[in-house]
Amino acid sequence: MADFFIKLINYVIAGIGAGLTWLIGLLPQSPFAEPLAPPGIINLGWITWLLDFPTWIKIIGAMLVAIIIWYGVRVIARWLKVASG
């Protein structure tokens, strides 16, 4: 019975090792090497459909503009002694 559990654990460890080997095989040889294909050739449409980066960029840009305006108005108000702080 102990033989069975030892073999089972060995198969699990071998499976984890094979999975890690496959995962590491997906990585490039060097992180500093140039990509095989230029980024324009790779079709990333499904990623932008799933994560919608253009909308995120617009929202974050609008938030940054609002924050900059807020701090700008606050500084001007302090200069004019309208706001204390």
N, C-alpha and C positions, 0 to 999 in steps of 0.2 A: 504494500500500500504506500509506503514511504517512497518507493521508486517512482510511482505514478506522480506524486506531488512534486518530486524533484524534476522529473521530465517536464511536467506542466509549467513549473517556474522557469525552467530553461527555455521552453518555447516562448513564453511571454517575454523574457529578457531578449531573446533573439529577435522577436517581432518588434520590440521597442528599438533595438539596435538597427534593424533594417529600416524602420520608419525614420529614425534620425539620420541614417546614411542618405536616404532619399531626400529628406528635407535639406540637408547640407549640400547635396548635389545640385539643388536648385539655385544656390548662391553662386555669384560670379567668382572667377578665379581670384580676382583682385577688386576690392571696392573702388580703387582709383583708376581702373581701366575704363576706356571709353566703351559705351554700349555698342552692341553689334549693329543695331539699326538706329537711325536717328529718331528722336522722340516723335517727330511729325508723322512717321510712317506707321507707328503703332496705333491701332484703333482703340481709344480709351472711352468711346461713347457710352459703354455700359457703366463705367465708373461714374461718369458725370450724370448719368441718368439716376444712378443709385444714390450718390452723395450730393449732387447738384452744387458743385463748387462755384459756378458763376453767381448763383443767388447768394451763397455764403459771402462771397467777396463783396457784393453790393451791400448786403446788410452790415457787414463789419465796417465797410467804408463809411456808410451812413452813420453808424455809431461813433466812429472816430471823429467825423466832422462835427457831430453834435457835442461830443466831449470837448473838442478844441474850441468850439464856439462858446460853450459854457464857461470854460476857464478864461477865455478871452474877455467875455462880458464881466466876469468876476474881477479880473485884474483892472479893467477900466473902471468899474464901480468903486473899487478900493482907491484908485487914483483920484477919483472925483469925491471920495469920502462919503459915498452913498451907502456902502455896505461896511460894516465893521468886521474886523476879523484879524 
